[in-house]
Amino acid sequence: MRIAIISPWNPWPVDSGSRQRADLIIRGLAASHDVFVIYGLQQPYHAIPELNQHPQAVAQFLTFRWPRGEQTATNDDANRRIAIDFRPRDIQRMHPFIPELSGPLATFKPDVILALEADGALIAAAQNSARTFPIVVDQWEPSRIVDARFVTRIRSQLFWRSIMTHARVITVVTNAEKAAAGHILGGISKVCVVENEALRASNFARNPAPLTLLFAGNLDYEPNRDGILWFIADVLPTIQKEMSGVQLHIVGRGAPLCPGGLPVGVTQIGWVDDLSGCYSTASVAINPVRVGHGSRVKNQCAIVHGVPLVTFPDQSTVASESIRCIPTTPNPAQEFAVACLGFLQNPPMVPLPECESAAGSRLVTSLSKVLGHIVGVDA
């Protein structure tokens, strides 16, 4: 297949859950398909990595900008305001920011367009070519809309129902998200589940340091920031009172958590090139994110690296001897601390699960089947 992948942001460096998924999809699909990646250049100084891929894969890269927030009023804009615009409000507001994709798409002539967690501007741009190229939108999160305020929810419903008239398939990451899509769209015939997944290096080895907790997450994402601050304030003191010497390492991009200084035993490492080293030395991984939808990839990373995990429940993570899913009521702080102490005092034996290549991962094979079905070929 010839696949044009569009993304509203640069997929590299891999410093967030969304970029982890994007990187895995691009590398996996490029191993056996012709891939053309188009993305908004938000971080122009980050180098584009070389892909070790099938020799026949195209995997070209195009960067573009669109003038977010820089559009000035023109006579044409004034004339348009006189008439009533019946398009969804989101489309109306995005109109000045929709990039022109017809040139790149006409050059590459894809069999299918894959929009990675695409924002409205990119989807609207791709819709202009919908008559020629079928569109699949990956990792739409309808639960965000269900949880939104009433006015935002209504506007988003109108927008996504218009998207569904053009998109052949929209993929979500859990059955709960698929159920939420039913509330938004009134039907889920075009919605399918393609679960998140994480990979690790083939030479990865566990060498945990005693009494070491690890949180890995993008701290520019407010639910991550809220969750780890809650853990530091309400959970960690209980753990340190029972066991002296417990260390918490916080990894991920973002502003300092406590400008005045972190508590004793807490280190904010910041962004790192490779998380494998952090997971190899961690005794326990924690995911104290209580709200939002940023918990799935963090859990998968801990599991694939064989690290005991304490987290709040979500549909993608099943409790086991090495995974504790803490209910959010009635006393989550105490139960979270008890679970962490249990793993620190009696580390469970966690065998490393099998880790596929990017091309052989469940995520990529599932998505390949979806794309192949749309195009009418065997993925």
C-alpha positions as CSV (number, residue, x, y, z in Angstrom):
1,M,0.0,0.0,0.0
2,R,0.9,3.6,-0.5
3,I,0.1,5.4,2.8
4,A,0.2,9.1,3.4
5,I,0.5,9.7,7.1
6,I,-0.5,13.2,8.4
7,S,0.2,14.5,11.9
8,P,-0.5,17.9,13.4
9,W,2.9,17.8,15.2
10,N,6.4,16.6,14.6
11,P,6.4,12.9,15.7
12,W,10.0,13.2,16.9
13,P,11.6,13.3,19.4
14,V,9.6,10.5,21.1
15,D,8.8,12.4,24.3
16,S,5.1,11.7,24.9
17,G,2.7,8.9,24.7
18,S,1.2,10.2,21.5
19,R,4.6,10.4,19.9
20,Q,5.4,6.9,21.0
21,R,2.4,5.6,19.2
22,A,3.1,7.7,16.1
23,D,6.8,6.5,16.0
24,L,5.8,2.9,16.3
25,I,3.1,3.2,13.6
26,I,5.4,5.0,11.2
27,R,8.4,2.6,11.7
28,G,6.1,-0.5,11.6
29,L,4.2,0.5,8.4
30,A,7.3,1.7,6.6
31,A,8.8,-1.8,7.0
32,S,6.4,-3.3,4.4
33,H,4.5,-0.3,2.8
34,D,5.3,2.8,0.9
35,V,4.9,5.6,3.5
36,F,4.9,9.4,3.1
37,V,4.8,11.4,6.3
38,I,3.4,15.0,6.4
39,Y,3.5,16.9,9.7
40,G,3.3,20.4,11.1
41,L,6.7,21.7,11.9
42,Q,6.2,22.9,15.5
43,Q,9.8,22.0,16.6
44,P,12.0,22.7,13.5
45,Y,15.4,22.0,15.2
46,H,14.7,18.4,16.0
47,A,16.4,16.0,13.5
48,I,14.3,13.5,11.6
49,P,15.6,10.0,12.4
50,E,16.6,7.5,9.8
51,L,14.2,4.6,9.5
52,N,15.6,1.1,9.2
53,Q,12.9,-0.1,6.9
54,H,12.1,-2.2,3.9
55,P,14.3,-1.1,0.9
56,Q,11.3,-0.4,-1.2
57,A,9.6,1.8,1.3
58,V,9.3,5.4,0.3
59,A,9.1,7.0,3.7
60,Q,9.6,10.6,2.5
61,F,9.1,13.5,4.9
62,L,7.5,16.9,4.2
63,T,7.3,19.7,6.6
64,F,4.9,22.6,6.4
65,R,3.7,25.5,8.5
66,W,0.3,27.1,8.7
67,P,-0.3,30.6,10.3
68,R,-1.8,29.7,13.6
69,G,-2.9,32.9,15.2
70,E,-1.3,35.1,12.5
71,Q,-4.3,35.5,10.2
72,T,-5.4,39.1,9.6
73,A,-8.8,40.2,8.5
74,T,-9.4,40.8,4.8
75,N,-12.3,42.0,2.7
76,D,-13.1,38.4,1.9
77,D,-13.4,37.6,5.6
78,A,-15.7,40.6,6.1
79,N,-17.9,39.5,3.2
80,R,-18.1,35.9,4.5
81,R,-19.4,37.2,7.9
82,I,-22.4,38.8,6.3
83,A,-23.8,35.4,5.2
84,I,-24.8,32.7,7.6
85,D,-22.3,29.9,7.8
86,F,-24.0,26.6,8.7
87,R,-20.8,24.6,9.0
88,P,-19.8,23.3,12.5
89,R,-18.3,26.0,14.6
90,D,-15.0,24.2,14.9
91,I,-14.6,24.2,11.1
92,Q,-15.5,27.9,10.9
93,R,-12.9,28.9,13.5
94,M,-10.2,26.7,11.8
95,H,-10.8,28.0,8.3
96,P,-7.8,30.4,8.2
97,F,-5.5,27.7,9.5
98,I,-6.2,24.8,7.2
99,P,-3.0,23.8,5.3
100,E,-2.9,23.0,1.6
101,L,-2.3,19.3,1.2
102,S,-3.5,18.8,-2.4
103,G,0.1,19.3,-3.8
104,P,1.9,16.7,-1.6
105,L,-1.0,14.2,-1.9
106,A,-1.2,14.6,-5.7
107,T,2.5,14.0,-6.0
108,F,2.6,10.9,-3.8
109,K,-0.8,9.5,-4.9
110,P,-1.6,7.5,-1.8
111,D,-4.0,4.6,-1.6
112,V,-5.1,5.8,1.8
113,I,-4.6,8.7,4.2
114,L,-3.9,7.9,7.8
115,A,-4.4,10.9,10.2
116,L,-2.5,10.3,13.4
117,E,-4.5,11.9,16.3
118,A,-5.1,14.7,13.8
119,D,-6.5,18.0,14.9
120,G,-9.4,19.5,13.0
121,A,-7.3,21.6,10.7
122,L,-5.5,18.6,9.3
123,I,-8.6,16.5,9.0
124,A,-10.4,19.4,7.2
125,A,-7.5,19.7,4.8
126,A,-7.6,16.0,4.1
127,Q,-11.3,16.1,3.5
128,N,-10.6,18.3,0.5
129,S,-9.1,15.1,-1.1
130,A,-11.6,12.7,0.4
131,R,-13.2,12.0,-3.0
132,T,-9.9,10.7,-4.3
133,F,-8.2,9.2,-1.2
134,P,-10.0,7.3,1.6
135,I,-9.2,8.6,5.1
136,V,-8.6,6.7,8.4
137,V,-8.3,8.7,11.6
138,D,-6.3,7.0,14.3
139,Q,-6.6,7.4,18.1
140,W,-9.6,9.7,18.4
141,E,-10.5,10.0,22.1
142,P,-14.3,10.5,22.3
143,S,-14.2,10.2,26.2
144,R,-12.7,13.7,26.2
145,I,-15.8,15.0,24.5
146,V,-18.2,13.1,26.8
147,D,-16.4,14.7,29.8
148,A,-16.4,18.2,28.3
149,R,-18.8,21.1,29.1
150,F,-22.2,21.1,27.4
151,V,-21.4,23.7,24.8
152,T,-18.1,22.2,23.9
153,R,-19.7,18.7,23.7
154,I,-22.4,19.9,21.3
155,R,-19.9,21.6,19.0
156,S,-17.6,18.6,19.0
157,Q,-20.5,16.3,18.2
158,L,-21.4,18.4,15.2
159,F,-17.7,18.5,14.1
160,W,-17.1,14.7,14.4
161,R,-20.4,13.8,12.8
162,S,-19.2,15.8,9.8
163,I,-15.9,14.1,9.9
164,M,-17.6,10.7,9.8
165,T,-19.2,11.5,6.5
166,H,-15.7,11.5,5.0
167,A,-13.6,9.2,7.1
168,R,-13.9,5.5,6.3
169,V,-12.8,4.4,9.8
170,I,-11.9,6.0,13.1
171,T,-9.8,4.0,15.5
172,V,-9.8,4.2,19.3
173,V,-7.6,2.5,21.9
174,T,-10.1,0.8,24.2
175,N,-13.6,-0.6,24.2
176,A,-14.5,2.2,26.7
177,E,-13.5,4.7,24.0
178,K,-15.6,2.9,21.5
179,A,-18.6,3.1,23.8
180,A,-18.0,6.8,24.3
181,A,-18.0,7.2,20.5
182,G,-21.5,5.8,20.5
183,H,-22.6,8.7,22.7
184,I,-21.0,11.2,20.4
185,L,-21.9,9.8,17.0
186,G,-25.1,7.9,17.7
187,G,-23.5,4.8,16.1
188,I,-20.2,3.1,16.0
189,S,-20.2,1.1,12.8
190,K,-17.1,2.9,11.6
191,V,-15.3,2.8,14.9
192,C,-12.8,0.0,15.7
193,V,-10.3,-0.6,18.5
194,V,-6.6,-0.6,17.8
195,E,-4.9,-0.9,21.2
196,N,-1.8,1.0,22.3
197,E,1.5,-0.8,22.6
198,A,5.0,-0.1,23.7
199,L,8.3,-1.7,22.6
200,R,11.7,-2.0,24.3
201,A,15.2,-2.5,23.1
202,S,16.2,-6.0,22.2
203,N,19.2,-5.9,24.6
204,F,17.2,-4.6,27.6
205,A,18.1,-6.1,31.0
206,R,16.6,-5.5,34.4
207,N,19.0,-4.3,37.2
208,P,16.7,-2.6,39.7
209,A,18.1,-0.4,42.4
210,P,16.5,-1.0,45.8
211,L,13.7,1.4,46.9
212,T,13.4,3.2,43.6
213,L,10.1,4.5,42.3
214,L,9.7,5.7,38.7
215,F,7.2,8.0,37.1
216,A,7.7,8.6,33.4
217,G,5.4,11.1,31.7
218,N,5.1,14.4,29.8
219,L,4.7,17.1,32.5
220,D,3.4,19.5,30.0
221,Y,0.2,17.4,30.1
222,E,-1.8,18.7,33.0
223,P,-3.3,15.4,34.2
224,N,0.3,14.0,34.5
225,R,1.4,17.0,36.4
226,D,-1.6,16.9,38.7
227,G,-1.2,13.2,39.3
228,I,2.5,13.3,40.3
229,L,2.0,16.3,42.5
230,W,-0.8,14.5,44.3
231,F,1.5,11.5,44.8
232,I,4.3,13.6,46.2
233,A,2.0,15.4,48.6
234,D,-0.4,12.6,49.7
235,V,1.3,9.3,49.0
236,L,5.0,9.5,49.2
237,P,5.2,10.7,52.9
238,T,3.4,7.6,54.0
239,I,5.8,5.4,52.0
240,Q,8.9,7.2,53.4
241,K,7.6,7.0,56.9
242,E,7.4,3.2,56.6
243,M,10.6,2.7,54.6
244,S,13.4,5.2,54.9
245,G,15.5,5.8,51.8
246,V,12.8,5.5,49.2
247,Q,13.7,7.5,46.1
248,L,11.2,8.8,43.5
249,H,12.6,9.6,40.0
250,I,10.5,11.7,37.7
251,V,11.3,11.5,34.0
252,G,9.7,13.5,31.2
253,R,9.8,16.9,29.6
254,G,8.1,19.8,31.3
255,A,8.6,22.7,33.7
256,P,10.0,22.1,37.2
257,L,7.3,20.6,39.5
258,C,8.3,22.6,42.6
259,P,10.3,25.8,41.7
260,G,11.0,26.2,45.4
261,G,12.7,22.8,45.6
262,L,11.5,19.2,45.6
263,P,11.0,17.2,48.8
264,V,13.8,14.9,50.1
265,G,14.1,11.8,48.0
266,V,12.5,13.2,44.9
267,T,14.5,13.9,41.7
268,Q,13.1,15.4,38.5
269,I,15.4,14.1,35.8
270,G,13.7,15.8,32.8
271,W,13.6,14.5,29.3
272,V,15.9,11.5,28.3
273,D,16.6,10.0,24.9
274,D,15.9,6.5,26.0
275,L,13.6,5.4,28.8
276,S,15.0,1.8,28.9
277,G,17.7,2.8,31.3
278,C,15.2,4.4,33.7
279,Y,13.0,1.3,33.7
280,S,16.0,-1.1,34.0
281,T,16.9,0.5,37.4
282,A,13.4,1.1,38.8
283,S,12.0,-1.1,41.5
284,V,8.4,0.0,40.9
285,A,6.7,2.1,38.3
286,I,3.8,4.4,39.3
287,N,1.1,6.0,37.3
288,P,-0.9,8.2,39.7
289,V,-2.9,10.0,36.9
290,R,-6.4,10.3,38.3
291,V,-8.1,12.4,35.5
292,G,-7.8,12.8,31.8
293,H,-6.7,10.2,29.3
294,G,-2.9,10.1,29.5
295,S,-2.4,6.8,31.3
296,R,-2.3,4.1,28.7
297,V,1.1,4.2,27.2
298,K,2.8,4.7,30.6
299,N,1.3,1.5,31.8
300,Q,2.3,-0.4,28.7
301,C,5.9,0.8,29.0
302,A,6.1,-0.5,32.5
303,I,4.6,-3.8,31.6
304,V,6.8,-4.4,28.5
305,H,9.9,-3.6,30.6
306,G,8.9,-6.1,33.3
307,V,8.6,-3.5,36.1
308,P,6.0,-3.9,38.9
309,L,3.3,-1.2,38.4
310,V,0.9,0.6,40.7
311,T,-1.8,2.6,38.8
312,F,-5.4,3.6,38.7
313,P,-7.7,1.4,36.7
314,D,-8.2,1.8,32.9
315,Q,-9.5,-0.6,30.3
316,S,-6.1,-1.3,28.8
317,T,-4.5,-2.6,32.1
318,V,-5.5,-5.7,33.9
319,A,-4.5,-6.3,37.6
320,S,-2.1,-9.2,38.3
321,E,0.6,-10.3,40.7
322,S,2.9,-7.5,39.4
323,I,0.2,-4.9,38.6
324,R,-2.0,-3.2,41.3
325,C,-5.0,-1.1,40.0
326,I,-6.1,1.1,42.9
327,P,-9.8,2.2,43.0
328,T,-10.2,6.0,43.1
329,T,-12.4,5.8,46.3
330,P,-12.7,5.9,49.2
331,N,-9.0,6.4,50.3
332,P,-6.8,6.1,47.2
333,A,-3.8,7.8,48.8
334,Q,-3.5,5.2,51.5
335,E,-4.2,2.2,49.2
336,F,-1.7,3.6,46.6
337,A,1.0,3.8,49.4
338,V,0.2,0.3,50.7
339,A,0.5,-1.2,47.1
340,C,3.9,0.6,46.6
341,L,5.2,-0.6,49.9
342,G,4.1,-4.2,49.2
343,F,6.2,-4.2,45.9
344,L,9.2,-2.5,47.6
345,Q,9.2,-4.9,50.5
346,N,8.6,-8.1,48.5
347,P,9.5,-7.5,44.9
348,P,7.6,-9.9,42.7
349,M,9.2,-12.0,40.0
350,V,8.2,-10.4,36.7
351,P,9.2,-12.2,33.6
352,L,9.9,-10.0,30.6
353,P,7.1,-10.4,28.1
354,E,7.9,-11.1,24.5
355,C,8.6,-7.9,22.6
356,E,7.8,-7.9,18.9
357,S,9.4,-5.7,16.2
358,A,7.6,-2.5,15.2
359,A,6.3,-4.2,12.1
360,G,5.2,-7.3,14.0
361,S,3.5,-5.4,16.9
362,R,-0.2,-5.9,17.6
363,L,-0.8,-2.2,17.1
364,V,0.8,-2.1,13.6
365,T,-0.7,-5.5,12.4
366,S,-4.2,-4.4,13.5
367,L,-3.9,-1.0,11.9
368,S,-2.5,-2.6,8.7
369,K,-5.6,-4.9,8.5
370,V,-7.8,-1.8,8.9
371,L,-6.0,0.1,6.1
372,G,-5.8,-3.0,3.9
373,H,-9.6,-3.6,4.2
374,I,-10.2,0.0,3.2
375,V,-8.0,-0.2,0.2
376,G,-9.2,-3.7,-0.7
377,V,-5.8,-5.5,-0.5
378,D,-4.3,-8.0,1.8
379,A,-2.3,-6.1,4.5
